[in-house]
Amino acid sequence: MTDRDKNSSSEADKRRREKQRGGGNGRSGPDGGRRRSRRVNAAYKRRVEEQLFGKRNDAGRSRLEQRLRTAHASPTFLRTYREFKKSFGMPEQFSMLLMLLDLDDERELLGVLDALAEAVPRASTDQRSLLRSRMRNLEMSASTDALGDAASDLLGRL
C-alpha cells in the first residue's frame, strides 16, 4: 500500500484547498498577501530606524522648536507652528503645548487642546495648576462656543 492510498479524502480535500490558496501559507492572492502599500512600508521602515538609530531629524526638530519659541507672540508664530506641525506633528512637551495656547487660529487651538487632554496624565502638579488657570482664562475669553466648550471640558477633566 502506498502513501497515496493511506490518505483519507479529507486530507486530499485539504491539499486541494491549499493549492488553490497559493501554497497553503494561509494568505490569499497571487503574491501570498506579502504586498504592502507604500505608506505602510514607509511607516514600518521609520519605526525600525527609530528603534535602531533614534528619532530622525533630532537636530532639525530642535532647531524648529527653538524657532517656534522665538516666534512666540510675534506675527510669524502661527506660520512657524504650522511648519513644525507639518514636519514633526504635534509637539509632545507639555511646556510647548502650553505655549501653543496663544495661537490665533481656532482650529489649531482646538487641536492643541486635544493634545493637552492627552498629556494631562503625565503632567506635574505645577503644570496642571498652570493649565487650570489658562483654561479658565480661555473659557472666559473664547471667541466661539466651540472653543469655550473645549476649554471647559478640559478644565472639568483636571
Summary of the structure (lengths in Angstrom):
residues: 158
radius of gyration: 26.8
end to end distance: 77.6
largest distance: 89.9
contacts: 371
relative contact order: 0.06
helix: 73%
strand: 0%
